Amino acid sequence: MAEHMSQSELDYPFKLLEYFNGFRVSKVIFSACELGVFDLLLRSQEPLSAQHVAQELGTSLDGMERLLDALVGIEILEVEKTDGTALYSSTDVANLYLAKGSTKSLHDMIIYQSQTIYPLWNNMVDAVRSVEGKNQNEKTFGLPAEEVFQAIYRSEEEMLKFMGLMNSSWVLDGHDIVTAFNLSGFQNIVDLGGCTGALAREMAKAYPSSTVTVFDLQQVVETAQKHFSQENDIIVFQSGDFFTGEIPTADLYVLARIIHDWPEEKCLTLLKKIYDMCAPGSGVLLVEAMLFENRRGPVMTQLFSLNMLVQMEGRERPPSEYTRMFNKTGFQNIQVCRTGKSYDAILAIR
């Protein structure tokens, strides 16, 4: 490690200290989102004092002032002084991504990270020690490690948090994913495990001549239609279990952030099931955060893989591993597209 560090870093470990305090930075943003700081500042249309924000959100003045100053320090908020009073306002980035009302809001993703992922990561040491590779749902939430989606969907509130996370992901990355390849030749597209339908809507907007269906568990479909439906929706929902039941006929099946949840044997079973449903020329669009072939990055994907260790049964993989699994289940024509963002895509054709 030392040979990669500058002399200044060896003299004083600035970067290490930044890493050590990374969780504190995350919690500053998480806490501000949970308290509603960004929503209040967006609604106000003018800078607000710490006292005003504290009164509106029901917090102590001292605590809120410290939180706002930390948000200024990490350049999420801006501050100006008027007549000796500090007045706080949001940056454009905070208004776009952190306020709940924005069309590109990541608020739901942040709440899930704070209230579900953060507690799981408190048990990372146990996850790494576990020879069986067990996730930490039992220790964190008191739920069986074997029933990962029982933990994720353990209440309507928790289900909504997870679905909000998935919705935020595709609002941010969906367009890049559905346009990674030209999919206009596929007329009947089924998004297996499509959750809220956010990615499916991006698909339908990009390919208006195609029919796009979200296929997911009945409770997920019901919740999606209740909380995430849109007027004049351009997608349809169908309920079922793609592991235990039949899957609909399609020209293209979408598996977005599905395969990384599971061990290889279960993935191969699902891919073979899909292959058997595919006519020649049909195929699968697989969407995952992909490791480099040498597994030395991207760092975010390495962190995602650790998250699979603490929460699920799977892992993140490089493209060659997905290609091998596709080949093993019969698919031969495989194309890989790196988007340069959080998620990448593979198109596999029978």
Backbone torsions as a table, in degrees:
resi	resn	phi	psi	omega
1	MET	NA	-38.7	-174.0
2	ALA	-60.9	-36.0	-175.3
3	GLU	-67.9	-17.3	179.9
4	HIS	-94.0	-3.3	-177.1
5	MET	-99.2	144.7	174.1
6	SER	-72.1	163.5	179.9
7	GLN	-62.9	-36.2	-179.7
8	SER	-63.3	-35.9	179.1
9	GLU	-69.7	-33.9	176.3
10	LEU	-71.0	-33.6	177.9
11	ASP	-69.4	-38.2	178.1
12	TYR	-151.5	122.9	-168.2
13	PRO	-81.0	66.2	-178.2
14	PHE	-56.6	-46.9	-175.5
15	LYS	-67.1	-42.2	177.5
16	LEU	-60.4	-42.9	179.5
17	LEU	-64.5	-35.6	176.2
18	GLU	-63.5	-43.2	177.3
19	TYR	-63.9	-45.0	-179.5
20	PHE	-55.2	-37.7	-175.0
21	ASN	-93.2	6.0	-178.9
22	GLY	-57.6	-38.1	-178.3
23	PHE	-66.0	-30.5	178.4
24	ARG	-68.2	-40.4	177.5
25	VAL	-61.5	-45.4	177.9
26	SER	-57.5	-44.8	-176.6
27	LYS	-68.3	-29.5	175.2
28	VAL	-61.6	-47.6	179.8
29	ILE	-67.7	-45.3	179.3
30	PHE	-56.2	-47.8	-175.7
31	SER	-64.6	-41.1	178.6
32	ALA	-63.2	-38.4	176.9
33	CYS	-65.9	-46.6	-178.8
34	GLU	-63.5	-34.9	179.5
35	LEU	-78.1	-20.1	-180.0
36	GLY	91.1	21.4	-177.7
37	VAL	-60.2	-48.3	-174.9
38	PHE	-69.1	-34.9	178.1
39	ASP	-65.9	-42.6	179.6
40	LEU	-63.1	-45.4	-179.0
41	LEU	-65.6	-36.7	178.4
42	LEU	-66.3	-43.0	-179.4
43	ARG	-66.4	-34.3	-172.1
44	SER	-67.7	-31.5	-179.1
45	GLN	63.4	8.3	176.3
46	GLU	-151.2	155.1	179.9
47	PRO	-61.4	145.7	-177.5
48	LEU	-123.6	149.9	175.3
49	SER	-78.0	159.9	176.8
50	ALA	-60.8	-36.4	179.5
51	GLN	-63.3	-42.5	178.9
52	HIS	-63.2	-47.1	-179.9
53	VAL	-61.7	-43.8	-179.9
54	ALA	-61.8	-42.5	-179.9
55	GLN	-65.2	-45.0	-178.5
56	GLU	-64.1	-36.9	-173.8
57	LEU	-100.6	-0.1	175.5
58	GLY	70.6	42.2	179.2
59	THR	-120.0	173.3	173.5
60	SER	-74.4	148.7	177.7
61	LEU	-64.3	-44.3	-177.8
62	ASP	-61.1	-48.2	-179.0
63	GLY	-63.7	-42.8	-179.0
64	MET	-67.6	-39.4	178.9
65	GLU	-61.2	-42.6	178.4
66	ARG	-63.9	-41.9	180.0
67	LEU	-64.3	-46.0	179.5
68	LEU	-62.7	-41.1	179.0
69	ASP	-64.4	-37.8	176.7
70	ALA	-64.5	-38.6	178.2
71	LEU	-66.7	-33.2	173.1
72	VAL	-67.1	-41.8	-179.3
73	GLY	-59.8	-35.3	179.3
74	ILE	-95.4	11.6	172.7
75	GLU	65.5	31.5	173.1
76	ILE	-91.2	-34.9	175.5
77	LEU	-116.3	165.4	173.3
78	GLU	-120.3	155.7	179.6
79	VAL	-137.4	144.6	174.4
80	GLU	-138.9	153.1	-180.0
81	LYS	-105.6	129.9	176.7
82	THR	-129.4	118.7	-177.6
83	ASP	52.6	39.2	176.7
84	GLY	81.9	-1.1	-179.5
85	THR	-105.1	129.8	176.9
86	ALA	-75.6	126.1	179.6
87	LEU	-117.2	128.1	-172.4
88	TYR	-106.4	143.0	175.8
89	SER	-143.6	159.6	-179.4
90	SER	-82.5	149.3	168.4
91	THR	-76.4	166.7	177.2
92	ASP	-60.4	-36.7	179.6
93	VAL	-63.7	-43.1	179.4
94	ALA	-64.1	-42.3	178.8
95	ASN	-63.2	-38.1	-175.7
96	LEU	-76.5	-41.7	-170.3
97	TYR	-110.7	-20.5	-172.8
98	LEU	-107.8	-21.9	176.4
99	ALA	-78.3	137.6	-173.9
100	LYS	-63.7	-32.2	-173.5
101	GLY	-81.5	-5.8	-177.4
102	SER	-74.0	149.5	179.3
103	THR	-67.7	-21.7	178.6
104	LYS	-111.0	26.4	-175.3
105	SER	-62.4	135.5	172.5
106	LEU	-104.5	17.5	-176.3
107	HIS	-55.9	-47.4	-178.7
108	ASP	-64.0	-36.7	176.5
109	MET	-62.5	-42.3	-178.5
110	ILE	-66.2	-42.7	179.1
111	ILE	-61.4	-41.1	179.0
112	TYR	-66.1	-42.7	177.8
113	GLN	-59.6	-42.8	-175.8
114	SER	-71.0	-45.6	-169.6
115	GLN	-95.1	-17.2	-179.2
116	THR	-119.0	-54.2	-176.2
117	ILE	-69.6	-42.9	-178.0
118	TYR	-57.7	-48.7	177.0
119	PRO	-60.7	-37.2	177.8
120	LEU	-62.2	-40.9	-177.8
121	TRP	-70.0	-16.5	173.0
122	ASN	-63.3	-19.4	-179.0
123	ASN	-108.1	25.3	-179.1
124	MET	-60.0	-39.2	-179.1
125	VAL	-58.4	-44.3	179.7
126	ASP	-66.1	-36.6	179.1
127	ALA	-64.7	-41.9	179.8
128	VAL	-68.4	-37.4	180.0
129	ARG	-70.2	-28.7	-172.0
130	SER	-63.1	114.9	178.5
131	VAL	-66.2	-34.5	-179.3
132	GLU	-76.3	-9.4	-178.6
133	GLY	70.7	31.0	-177.1
134	LYS	-73.9	140.1	172.7
135	ASN	-71.2	175.1	-173.2
136	GLN	-107.5	25.6	179.9
137	ASN	-66.0	-36.6	-179.0
138	GLU	-67.7	-46.6	-178.5
139	LYS	-68.8	-35.0	-175.8
140	THR	-82.8	-44.7	-172.8
141	PHE	-119.7	-2.4	-179.8
142	GLY	73.5	26.1	-178.8
143	LEU	-118.8	149.0	-174.8
144	PRO	-56.2	135.6	-179.9
145	ALA	-63.6	-28.5	-175.8
146	GLU	-73.8	-23.3	-175.6
147	GLU	-104.8	74.8	-171.4
148	VAL	-64.7	-39.4	-178.4
149	PHE	-81.8	-16.3	169.7
150	GLN	-65.3	-36.8	176.8
151	ALA	-69.7	-44.7	-178.0
152	ILE	-66.0	-38.0	-177.5
153	TYR	-104.9	33.1	-171.8
154	ARG	-69.3	-12.6	174.3
155	SER	-158.2	165.4	178.4
156	GLU	-62.6	-37.5	179.1
157	GLU	-61.6	-44.7	179.9
158	GLU	-68.6	-37.1	177.7
159	MET	-62.2	-42.6	179.6
160	LEU	-64.4	-36.9	177.2
161	LYS	-61.9	-47.2	-178.7
162	PHE	-65.1	-43.0	-180.0
163	MET	-66.0	-34.3	175.3
164	GLY	-64.5	-39.3	175.4
165	LEU	-58.4	-49.7	-178.2
166	MET	-64.1	-39.6	179.1
167	ASN	-61.0	-45.8	179.0
168	SER	-60.3	-40.2	-178.4
169	SER	-58.1	-44.7	-174.4
170	TRP	-84.8	-22.5	169.9
171	VAL	-61.8	-36.4	-178.3
172	LEU	-81.4	-46.4	-169.9
173	ASP	-110.8	-7.1	-171.0
174	GLY	-58.0	-46.3	-175.8
175	HIS	-62.0	-42.8	180.0
176	ASP	-63.1	-33.8	-179.5
177	ILE	-71.3	-48.6	-174.4
178	VAL	-72.9	-15.7	177.9
179	THR	-107.1	9.0	177.4
180	ALA	-62.8	-32.0	174.4
181	PHE	-129.5	159.7	173.3
182	ASN	-81.8	106.3	-175.5
183	LEU	-104.4	15.8	-174.8
184	SER	-65.5	-19.5	179.7
185	GLY	-77.6	-9.0	-179.4
186	PHE	-97.2	112.6	-174.5
187	GLN	-85.7	-28.8	-176.6
188	ASN	-122.8	106.0	-174.3
189	ILE	-114.1	130.4	178.7
190	VAL	-121.0	122.4	177.5
191	ASP	-93.1	102.4	-178.8
192	LEU	-77.0	123.1	-175.3
193	GLY	71.9	36.1	-172.5
194	GLY	-76.6	-1.2	170.0
195	CYS	55.1	-116.7	-173.9
196	THR	-77.2	-14.8	-176.7
197	GLY	91.7	6.8	-177.2
198	ALA	-62.5	-44.9	178.4
199	LEU	-69.2	-39.2	179.0
200	ALA	-61.3	-38.0	178.0
201	ARG	-65.5	-39.9	175.4
202	GLU	-62.1	-38.5	178.4
203	MET	-64.3	-45.6	-178.3
204	ALA	-66.4	-35.0	177.9
205	LYS	-68.9	-38.0	-178.8
206	ALA	-74.2	-29.8	-176.4
207	TYR	-131.4	74.2	-173.1
208	PRO	-63.3	-17.6	179.2
209	SER	-85.3	-6.6	-179.5
210	SER	-94.3	149.9	171.4
211	THR	-93.3	127.6	-176.6
212	VAL	-120.1	125.3	-177.5
213	THR	-119.6	136.4	172.2
214	VAL	-96.2	125.3	179.8
215	PHE	-116.4	116.4	-177.7
216	ASP	-153.7	174.1	179.9
217	LEU	-57.7	150.8	-174.6
218	GLN	-56.9	-42.8	-178.2
219	GLN	-66.3	-32.4	177.9
220	VAL	-70.8	-44.3	178.7
221	VAL	-60.9	-45.1	179.4
222	GLU	-61.5	-42.1	-179.9
223	THR	-69.2	-38.6	178.4
224	ALA	-62.8	-43.9	-179.3
225	GLN	-68.7	-29.4	-179.2
226	LYS	-79.0	-39.5	-170.5
227	HIS	-112.8	-20.6	-173.3
228	PHE	-124.0	7.7	-178.5
229	SER	-71.7	156.6	178.4
230	GLN	-122.8	149.7	178.1
231	GLU	-63.6	138.0	-177.3
232	ASN	54.3	46.7	-176.6
233	ASP	-58.8	140.9	-176.0
234	ILE	-99.7	8.2	177.6
235	ILE	-125.4	164.6	176.3
236	VAL	-122.1	156.9	179.9
237	PHE	-114.8	145.3	174.8
238	GLN	-141.3	134.5	-176.5
239	SER	-96.6	147.6	178.2
240	GLY	168.3	176.7	179.5
241	ASP	-120.8	112.1	-174.3
242	PHE	-72.7	-11.9	174.6
243	PHE	-85.9	-44.9	-171.7
244	THR	-103.5	-18.1	-177.0
245	GLY	-116.8	-171.1	178.2
246	GLU	-80.5	151.9	175.2
247	ILE	-112.2	151.3	-177.5
248	PRO	-66.7	158.5	173.5
249	THR	-73.0	140.6	179.4
250	ALA	-155.3	160.3	171.1
251	ASP	-84.2	-31.6	-179.1
252	LEU	-140.7	127.4	174.2
253	TYR	-103.2	134.7	177.6
254	VAL	-104.8	128.0	174.3
255	LEU	-121.3	92.8	-175.4
256	ALA	-106.5	112.6	-178.8
257	ARG	56.8	42.4	177.4
258	ILE	-108.8	-52.2	-173.7
259	ILE	-61.5	-34.6	-177.5
260	HIS	-67.7	-13.7	-179.3
261	ASP	-74.7	-19.9	-163.4
262	TRP	-125.9	158.4	173.8
263	PRO	-68.1	161.6	-171.4
264	GLU	-58.5	-41.5	-177.4
265	GLU	-57.9	-42.3	179.7
266	LYS	-69.6	-35.9	177.4
267	CYS	-64.0	-43.4	179.8
268	LEU	-63.4	-38.2	177.7
269	THR	-61.2	-44.4	180.0
270	LEU	-67.6	-44.4	-179.4
271	LEU	-64.1	-37.0	177.1
272	LYS	-66.9	-38.7	177.7
273	LYS	-61.0	-42.3	178.9
274	ILE	-68.6	-42.5	179.2
275	TYR	-57.1	-41.8	-179.5
276	ASP	-65.8	-23.4	178.4
277	MET	-86.2	-15.6	-174.4
278	CYS	-83.9	131.8	168.3
279	ALA	-81.3	160.7	175.1
280	PRO	-53.8	132.3	-177.0
281	GLY	95.0	-16.0	175.4
282	SER	-85.5	170.2	-178.4
283	GLY	-173.8	-159.9	-174.4
284	VAL	-131.0	134.2	167.2
285	LEU	-103.0	110.5	179.9
286	LEU	-100.2	131.7	-177.1
287	VAL	-123.6	118.5	179.3
288	GLU	-150.7	162.8	166.7
289	ALA	-81.7	116.2	-171.6
290	MET	-105.1	134.7	175.3
291	LEU	-70.6	156.6	167.0
292	PHE	-66.1	159.1	-178.3
293	GLU	-61.3	-32.1	178.1
294	ASN	-86.2	1.4	177.6
295	ARG	64.5	19.5	-178.9
296	ARG	-95.7	21.4	179.6
297	GLY	156.9	-175.9	-11.7
298	PRO	-61.6	152.4	-177.6
299	VAL	-57.7	-41.6	-179.0
300	MET	-60.1	-39.0	179.2
301	THR	-69.8	-36.1	174.8
302	GLN	-61.6	-38.5	177.2
303	LEU	-69.1	-38.2	175.7
304	PHE	-60.2	-39.0	-178.9
305	SER	-65.8	-38.0	173.7
306	LEU	-64.0	-34.0	177.4
307	ASN	-65.4	-36.8	175.2
308	MET	-61.3	-33.8	179.4
309	LEU	-66.1	-42.3	-176.4
310	VAL	-84.0	-24.0	-172.4
311	GLN	-114.5	-34.1	-170.5
312	MET	-120.5	-150.4	177.7
313	GLU	-123.3	1.4	-172.7
314	GLY	-110.2	-151.0	-176.2
315	ARG	-165.7	163.7	169.9
316	GLU	-87.7	150.8	-173.4
317	ARG	-135.5	158.3	171.4
318	PRO	-79.1	163.6	-179.2
319	PRO	-54.4	-36.4	-177.3
320	SER	-62.2	-33.4	179.0
321	GLU	-70.5	-40.0	176.5
322	TYR	-66.7	-40.5	177.8
323	THR	-60.4	-43.2	178.6
324	ARG	-61.1	-41.6	179.2
325	MET	-66.4	-39.5	176.8
326	PHE	-63.6	-46.8	179.1
327	ASN	-60.2	-40.0	-178.1
328	LYS	-64.6	-28.7	-178.9
329	THR	-98.9	6.0	171.7
330	GLY	116.5	-20.7	-179.5
331	PHE	-72.5	138.0	-176.8
332	GLN	-120.8	-37.5	-177.8
333	ASN	-87.2	100.2	-172.7
334	ILE	-119.4	129.0	175.2
335	GLN	-125.1	140.5	-179.3
336	VAL	-116.8	136.9	175.8
337	CYS	-129.6	118.9	172.3
338	ARG	-88.7	121.8	-177.7
339	THR	-84.7	-18.1	-175.3
340	GLY	82.7	4.0	179.8
341	LYS	-119.9	-151.5	-172.9
342	SER	-68.9	-36.3	-172.5
343	TYR	-126.5	146.7	-179.6
344	ASP	-116.3	173.2	-175.0
345	ALA	-136.3	146.9	172.4
346	ILE	-128.3	131.9	175.6
347	LEU	-108.8	119.9	-179.1
348	ALA	-118.5	123.9	-176.4
349	ILE	-113.8	137.6	174.2
350	ARG	-77.6	NA	NA
